[in-house]
Amino acid sequence: MLEDLRWLGIRWQEGPDVGGTFAPYRQSQRREFYRQAWRKLGDCGAIYPCTCSRRDVLLAASAPNEGENDEPLYSGRCREKIAEARNYAEPAGVNWRFRVQDGETIRFCDEHFGLTVPSYYHCHLVRDPDGVRLAKRHDALSLRALRQQDCTPDGALALCGFPSCI
């Protein structure tokens, strides 16, 4: 994947093949970062352990609800377990739910935990000339396949509707 992105002309200042101060880069190697975030959420009472199965939650959410917009509601059966969050040494083995007070609307920004916001670029979904989203399940060509067909980086970008100067 990294080789294909470089072929396309995309460059990065830091990553698994370059190194840098934000390593490790693979999600499987960042477990301690996630564990620290989980602990912080538990310590401040923002999450609680829930032993309800997916089926339990689905059934509760699909039950008739009173209200203006009839949004599905979670019963809150495990909400009182908020104090139990501190008894867990690891997040595994139980579902964790965000604590939301009845009638409260939750809004947040992605600047949780006081970390520096990274610079990033979000590109639109890549679509074919008919407007259909390119996806493996639709037999869309990968960058590797385009390369094997002697497509140029500019040609690959043009197929996706991108300008040739990334």
Secondary structure, 3 states (H helix, E strand, C coil): CHHHHHHHCCCCCCECCCECCCCCCCHHHCHHHHHHHHHHHHHCCCEEEECCCHHHHHHHHHCCCCCCCCCCCCCCCCHHHHHHHHHCCCCCCCEEEECCCCCCCCCCCCCHHHCCCCCCCCCCCCECCCCCECCHHHCCCCHHHHHHCCCCHHHHHHHCCCCCCC
